[in-house]
């Protein structure tokens, strides 16, 4: 994760905002982003950063919204 994204996340949390940090933890084959790519998903569905775009990013944003709605604080989601 880059420093700018981390600073943004810290600032938003300090301001009382909530969101989900999504990070690529492993990769297989040809991928648009490598391990460590991160994206911050806010309650309104807006994002900062990217984990590669396309369907995987769309599904991840949807899953992050479900997590925010449920109030859960920890989730490991694996997409094969």
N, CA, C and O atoms as a GROMACS GRO file, in nm:
protein
  320
    1UNK      N    1   0.085  -0.117   0.000
    1UNK     CA    2   0.000   0.000   0.000
    1UNK      C    3   0.090   0.123   0.000
    1UNK      O    4   0.192   0.127   0.068
    2UNK      N    5   0.051   0.223  -0.077
    2UNK     CA    6   0.135   0.342  -0.082
    2UNK      C    7   0.104   0.438   0.034
    2UNK      O    8  -0.003   0.433   0.095
    3UNK      N    9   0.200   0.523   0.061
    3UNK     CA   10   0.189   0.615   0.175
    3UNK      C   11   0.073   0.714   0.161
    3UNK      O   12   0.009   0.750   0.259
    4UNK      N   13   0.046   0.756   0.038
    4UNK     CA   14  -0.063   0.852   0.017
    4UNK      C   15  -0.198   0.791   0.055
    4UNK      O   16  -0.281   0.856   0.118
    5UNK      N   17  -0.218   0.666   0.015
    5UNK     CA   18  -0.344   0.599   0.048
    5UNK      C   19  -0.355   0.580   0.199
    5UNK      O   20  -0.462   0.602   0.257
    6UNK      N   21  -0.247   0.539   0.263
    6UNK     CA   22  -0.248   0.520   0.408
    6UNK      C   23  -0.278   0.652   0.480
    6UNK      O   24  -0.354   0.653   0.576
    7UNK      N   25  -0.218   0.762   0.434
    7UNK     CA   26  -0.244   0.892   0.495
    7UNK      C   27  -0.391   0.932   0.478
    7UNK      O   28  -0.452   0.985   0.571
    8UNK      N   29  -0.447   0.907   0.361
    8UNK     CA   30  -0.588   0.937   0.335
    8UNK      C   31  -0.678   0.857   0.428
    8UNK      O   32  -0.771   0.911   0.488
    9UNK      N   33  -0.652   0.727   0.439
    9UNK     CA   34  -0.732   0.641   0.527
    9UNK      C   35  -0.725   0.690   0.671
    9UNK      O   36  -0.828   0.702   0.737
   10UNK      N   37  -0.605   0.719   0.719
   10UNK     CA   38  -0.589   0.769   0.857
   10UNK      C   39  -0.667   0.897   0.878
   10UNK      O   40  -0.732   0.914   0.981
   11UNK      N   41  -0.660   0.988   0.782
   11UNK     CA   42  -0.732   1.115   0.792
   11UNK      C   43  -0.883   1.094   0.797
   11UNK      O   44  -0.952   1.156   0.879
   12UNK      N   45  -0.934   1.007   0.711
   12UNK     CA   46  -1.078   0.983   0.709
   12UNK      C   47  -1.125   0.915   0.838
   12UNK      O   48  -1.232   0.947   0.889
   13UNK      N   49  -1.046   0.823   0.890
   13UNK     CA   50  -1.083   0.757   1.016
   13UNK      C   51  -1.083   0.859   1.130
   13UNK      O   52  -1.174   0.859   1.213
   14UNK      N   53  -0.982   0.946   1.134
   14UNK     CA   54  -0.978   1.052   1.236
   14UNK      C   55  -1.099   1.144   1.226
   14UNK      O   56  -1.144   1.198   1.327
   15UNK      N   57  -1.152   1.163   1.105
   15UNK     CA   58  -1.271   1.246   1.084
   15UNK      C   59  -1.402   1.171   1.109
   15UNK      O   60  -1.510   1.225   1.087
   16UNK      N   61  -1.391   1.046   1.156
   16UNK     CA   62  -1.510   0.968   1.189
   16UNK      C   63  -1.569   0.890   1.074
   16UNK      O   64  -1.676   0.831   1.088
   17UNK      N   65  -1.502   0.889   0.961
   17UNK     CA   66  -1.551   0.813   0.845
   17UNK      C   67  -1.520   0.665   0.864
   17UNK      O   68  -1.430   0.628   0.940
   18UNK      N   69  -1.595   0.582   0.796
   18UNK     CA   70  -1.566   0.439   0.799
   18UNK      C   71  -1.548   0.389   0.657
   18UNK      O   72  -1.595   0.450   0.561
   19UNK      N   73  -1.480   0.278   0.647
   19UNK     CA   74  -1.455   0.219   0.516
   19UNK      C   75  -1.393   0.082   0.533
   19UNK      O   76  -1.373   0.034   0.644
   20UNK      N   77  -1.364   0.022   0.421
   20UNK     CA   78  -1.302  -0.111   0.420
   20UNK      C   79  -1.174  -0.102   0.337
   20UNK      O   80  -1.174  -0.050   0.225
   21UNK      N   81  -1.067  -0.152   0.394
   21UNK     CA   82  -0.940  -0.160   0.323
   21UNK      C   83  -0.931  -0.296   0.256
   21UNK      O   84  -0.936  -0.399   0.324
   22UNK      N   85  -0.919  -0.297   0.125
   22UNK     CA   86  -0.911  -0.420   0.046
   22UNK      C   87  -0.771  -0.430  -0.012
   22UNK      O   88  -0.723  -0.337  -0.077
   23UNK      N   89  -0.704  -0.543   0.011
   23UNK     CA   90  -0.566  -0.559  -0.032
   23UNK      C   91  -0.547  -0.693  -0.101
   23UNK      O   92  -0.595  -0.796  -0.053
   24UNK      N   93  -0.477  -0.693  -0.213
   24UNK     CA   94  -0.441  -0.816  -0.282
   24UNK      C   95  -0.332  -0.883  -0.200
   24UNK      O   96  -0.226  -0.825  -0.177
   25UNK      N   97  -0.357  -1.006  -0.155
   25UNK     CA   98  -0.260  -1.076  -0.071
   25UNK      C   99  -0.186  -1.186  -0.144
   25UNK      O  100  -0.080  -1.231  -0.098
   26UNK      N  101  -0.238  -1.230  -0.256
   26UNK     CA  102  -0.166  -1.326  -0.339
   26UNK      C  103  -0.214  -1.312  -0.482
   26UNK      O  104  -0.324  -1.260  -0.507
   27UNK      N  105  -0.132  -1.358  -0.574
   27UNK     CA  106  -0.168  -1.348  -0.715
   27UNK      C  107  -0.132  -1.478  -0.785
   27UNK      O  108  -0.043  -1.552  -0.742
   28UNK      N  109  -0.201  -1.503  -0.893
   28UNK     CA  110  -0.177  -1.623  -0.971
   28UNK      C  111  -0.197  -1.591  -1.118
   28UNK      O  112  -0.299  -1.533  -1.156
   29UNK      N  113  -0.102  -1.626  -1.200
   29UNK     CA  114  -0.114  -1.600  -1.343
   29UNK      C  115  -0.102  -1.453  -1.375
   29UNK      O  116  -0.040  -1.376  -1.301
   30UNK      N  117  -0.163  -1.414  -1.484
   30UNK     CA  118  -0.159  -1.276  -1.529
   30UNK      C  119  -0.262  -1.194  -1.452
   30UNK      O  120  -0.381  -1.225  -1.454
   31UNK      N  121  -0.217  -1.091  -1.383
   31UNK     CA  122  -0.306  -1.006  -1.305
   31UNK      C  123  -0.277  -0.859  -1.334
   31UNK      O  124  -0.162  -0.824  -1.363
   32UNK      N  125  -0.380  -0.773  -1.327
   32UNK     CA  126  -0.357  -0.631  -1.355
   32UNK      C  127  -0.280  -0.560  -1.244
   32UNK      O  128  -0.212  -0.460  -1.270
   33UNK      N  129  -0.288  -0.609  -1.122
   33UNK     CA  130  -0.216  -0.550  -1.009
   33UNK      C  131  -0.150  -0.661  -0.930
   33UNK      O  132  -0.200  -0.774  -0.927
   34UNK      N  133  -0.039  -0.630  -0.867
   34UNK     CA  134   0.036  -0.732  -0.794
   34UNK      C  135   0.002  -0.732  -0.645
   34UNK      O  136  -0.070  -0.644  -0.596
   35UNK      N  137   0.055  -0.830  -0.577
   35UNK     CA  138   0.035  -0.844  -0.433
   35UNK      C  139   0.070  -0.712  -0.365
   35UNK      O  140   0.172  -0.650  -0.395
   36UNK      N  141  -0.015  -0.670  -0.273
   36UNK     CA  142   0.005  -0.545  -0.202
   36UNK      C  143  -0.079  -0.430  -0.254
   36UNK      O  144  -0.092  -0.328  -0.186
   37UNK      N  145  -0.138  -0.445  -0.373
   37UNK     CA  146  -0.226  -0.340  -0.426
   37UNK      C  147  -0.344  -0.323  -0.331
   37UNK      O  148  -0.402  -0.422  -0.285
   38UNK      N  149  -0.380  -0.200  -0.302
   38UNK     CA  150  -0.485  -0.174  -0.203
   38UNK      C  151  -0.586  -0.072  -0.253
   38UNK      O  152  -0.558   0.012  -0.339
   39UNK      N  153  -0.705  -0.082  -0.196
   39UNK     CA  154  -0.816   0.006  -0.232
   39UNK      C  155  -0.896   0.033  -0.104
   39UNK      O  156  -0.923  -0.059  -0.027
   40UNK      N  157  -0.934   0.157  -0.083
   40UNK     CA  158  -1.018   0.198   0.030
   40UNK      C  159  -1.158   0.219  -0.022
   40UNK      O  160  -1.180   0.300  -0.113
   41UNK      N  161  -1.255   0.148   0.034
   41UNK     CA  162  -1.394   0.157  -0.009
   41UNK      C  163  -1.473   0.225   0.102
   41UNK      O  164  -1.476   0.178   0.216
   42UNK      N  165  -1.538   0.335   0.067
   42UNK     CA  166  -1.618   0.410   0.164
   42UNK      C  167  -1.762   0.360   0.166
   42UNK      O  168  -1.807   0.287   0.078
   43UNK      N  169  -1.832   0.402   0.269
   43UNK     CA  170  -1.972   0.361   0.288
   43UNK      C  171  -2.058   0.397   0.166
   43UNK      O  172  -2.152   0.324   0.135
   44UNK      N  173  -2.028   0.508   0.098
   44UNK     CA  174  -2.108   0.549  -0.018
   44UNK      C  175  -2.067   0.477  -0.147
   44UNK      O  176  -2.124   0.504  -0.253
   45UNK      N  177  -1.969   0.386  -0.137
   45UNK     CA  178  -1.925   0.310  -0.254
   45UNK      C  179  -1.811   0.374  -0.331
   45UNK      O  180  -1.758   0.314  -0.425
   46UNK      N  181  -1.774   0.496  -0.293
   46UNK     CA  182  -1.661   0.559  -0.361
   46UNK      C  183  -1.531   0.492  -0.315
   46UNK      O  184  -1.525   0.434  -0.206
   47UNK      N  185  -1.429   0.502  -0.398
   47UNK     CA  186  -1.303   0.434  -0.368
   47UNK      C  187  -1.184   0.527  -0.386
   47UNK      O  188  -1.191   0.628  -0.455
   48UNK      N  189  -1.076   0.490  -0.321
   48UNK     CA  190  -0.944   0.548  -0.345
   48UNK      C  191  -0.851   0.430  -0.362
   48UNK      O  192  -0.858   0.333  -0.287
   49UNK      N  193  -0.762   0.439  -0.460
   49UNK     CA  194  -0.675   0.326  -0.491
   49UNK      C  195  -0.746   0.229  -0.584
   49UNK      O  196  -0.860   0.252  -0.625
   50UNK      N  197  -0.678   0.122  -0.617
   50UNK     CA  198  -0.737   0.020  -0.705
   50UNK      C  199  -0.671  -0.115  -0.680
   50UNK      O  200  -0.554  -0.123  -0.642
   51UNK      N  201  -0.747  -0.219  -0.700
   51UNK     CA  202  -0.690  -0.353  -0.694
   51UNK      C  203  -0.687  -0.416  -0.832
   51UNK      O  204  -0.662  -0.536  -0.846
   52UNK      N  205  -0.713  -0.335  -0.934
   52UNK     CA  206  -0.698  -0.385  -1.070
   52UNK      C  207  -0.814  -0.359  -1.164
   52UNK      O  208  -0.803  -0.386  -1.283
   53UNK      N  209  -0.924  -0.307  -1.113
   53UNK     CA  210  -1.038  -0.279  -1.200
   53UNK      C  211  -1.115  -0.404  -1.239
   53UNK      O  212  -1.092  -0.513  -1.186
   54UNK      N  213  -1.204  -0.387  -1.332
   54UNK     CA  214  -1.281  -0.499  -1.386
   54UNK      C  215  -1.373  -0.565  -1.285
   54UNK      O  216  -1.411  -0.506  -1.184
   55UNK      N  217  -1.407  -0.689  -1.316
   55UNK     CA  218  -1.503  -0.764  -1.236
   55UNK      C  219  -1.456  -0.787  -1.093
   55UNK      O  220  -1.536  -0.776  -1.000
   56UNK      N  221  -1.328  -0.818  -1.074
   56UNK     CA  222  -1.280  -0.844  -0.938
   56UNK      C  223  -1.294  -0.720  -0.850
   56UNK      O  224  -1.329  -0.731  -0.733
   57UNK      N  225  -1.266  -0.604  -0.906
   57UNK     CA  226  -1.281  -0.481  -0.828
   57UNK      C  227  -1.428  -0.454  -0.801
   57UNK      O  228  -1.464  -0.414  -0.689
   58UNK      N  229  -1.514  -0.473  -0.899
   58UNK     CA  230  -1.659  -0.455  -0.881
   58UNK      C  231  -1.710  -0.546  -0.769
   58UNK      O  232  -1.783  -0.500  -0.680
   59UNK      N  233  -1.673  -0.674  -0.773
   59UNK     CA  234  -1.718  -0.769  -0.671
   59UNK      C  235  -1.663  -0.734  -0.533
   59UNK      O  236  -1.731  -0.751  -0.432
   60UNK      N  237  -1.541  -0.684  -0.530
   60UNK     CA  238  -1.480  -0.646  -0.403
   60UNK      C  239  -1.550  -0.524  -0.343
   60UNK      O  240  -1.572  -0.520  -0.222
   61UNK      N  241  -1.584  -0.426  -0.425
   61UNK     CA  242  -1.657  -0.309  -0.377
   61UNK      C  243  -1.794  -0.352  -0.322
   61UNK      O  244  -1.837  -0.303  -0.218
   62UNK      N  245  -1.860  -0.442  -0.392
   62UNK     CA  246  -1.990  -0.493  -0.345
   62UNK      C  247  -1.974  -0.563  -0.210
   62UNK      O  248  -2.053  -0.539  -0.119
   63UNK      N  249  -1.873  -0.649  -0.197
   63UNK     CA  250  -1.850  -0.721  -0.072
   63UNK      C  251  -1.816  -0.624   0.041
   63UNK      O  252  -1.859  -0.643   0.154
   64UNK      N  253  -1.738  -0.519   0.010
   64UNK     CA  254  -1.705  -0.418   0.111
   64UNK      C  255  -1.831  -0.347   0.160
   64UNK      O  256  -1.845  -0.320   0.279
   65UNK      N  257  -1.922  -0.316   0.068
   65UNK     CA  258  -2.049  -0.254   0.107
   65UNK      C  259  -2.130  -0.342   0.199
   65UNK      O  260  -2.190  -0.294   0.295
   66UNK      N  261  -2.132  -0.472   0.171
   66UNK     CA  262  -2.202  -0.567   0.258
   66UNK      C  263  -2.138  -0.570   0.396
   66UNK      O  264  -2.208  -0.576   0.497
   67UNK      N  265  -2.007  -0.567   0.400
   67UNK     CA  266  -1.935  -0.566   0.527
   67UNK      C  267  -1.967  -0.441   0.607
   67UNK      O  268  -1.993  -0.449   0.727
   68UNK      N  269  -1.966  -0.326   0.543
   68UNK     CA  270  -1.999  -0.201   0.611
   68UNK      C  271  -2.143  -0.202   0.663
   68UNK      O  272  -2.169  -0.156   0.774
   69UNK      N  273  -2.234  -0.255   0.584
   69UNK     CA  274  -2.375  -0.260   0.624
   69UNK      C  275  -2.397  -0.354   0.743
   69UNK      O  276  -2.483  -0.329   0.827
   70UNK      N  277  -2.318  -0.460   0.750
   70UNK     CA  278  -2.335  -0.558   0.857
   70UNK      C  279  -2.271  -0.514   0.988
   70UNK      O  280  -2.307  -0.564   1.095
   71UNK      N  281  -2.178  -0.421   0.980
   71UNK     CA  282  -2.109  -0.376   1.100
   71UNK      C  283  -1.993  -0.466   1.142
   71UNK      O  284  -1.930  -0.441   1.245
   72UNK      N  285  -1.964  -0.569   1.064
   72UNK     CA  286  -1.850  -0.655   1.096
   72UNK      C  287  -1.722  -0.574   1.087
   72UNK      O  288  -1.713  -0.477   1.012
   73UNK      N  289  -1.622  -0.615   1.164
   73UNK     CA  290  -1.496  -0.542   1.164
   73UNK      C  291  -1.382  -0.618   1.098
   73UNK      O  292  -1.279  -0.559   1.066
   74UNK      N  293  -1.398  -0.746   1.077
   74UNK     CA  294  -1.292  -0.826   1.016
   74UNK      C  295  -1.353  -0.921   0.914
   74UNK      O  296  -1.455  -0.984   0.941
   75UNK      N  297  -1.290  -0.930   0.800
   75UNK     CA  298  -1.334  -1.025   0.698
   75UNK      C  299  -1.217  -1.061   0.611
   75UNK      O  300  -1.143  -0.975   0.564
   76UNK      N  301  -1.201  -1.188   0.590
   76UNK     CA  302  -1.106  -1.234   0.490
   76UNK      C  303  -1.190  -1.298   0.382
   76UNK      O  304  -1.260  -1.396   0.406
   77UNK      N  305  -1.182  -1.244   0.262
   77UNK     CA  306  -1.262  -1.293   0.150
   77UNK      C  307  -1.168  -1.339   0.043
   77UNK      O  308  -1.082  -1.263  -0.003
   78UNK      N  309  -1.182  -1.460   0.004
   78UNK     CA  310  -1.096  -1.516  -0.100
   78UNK      C  311  -1.176  -1.533  -0.227
   78UNK      O  312  -1.284  -1.593  -0.227
   79UNK      N  313  -1.124  -1.480  -0.334
   79UNK     CA  314  -1.188  -1.493  -0.464
   79UNK      C  315  -1.097  -1.578  -0.551
   79UNK      O  316  -0.988  -1.534  -0.589
   80UNK      N  317  -1.140  -1.699  -0.583
   80UNK     CA  318  -1.061  -1.789  -0.667
   80UNK      C  319  -1.092  -1.769  -0.812
   80UNK      O  320  -1.035  -1.836  -0.898
   0.00000   0.00000   0.00000
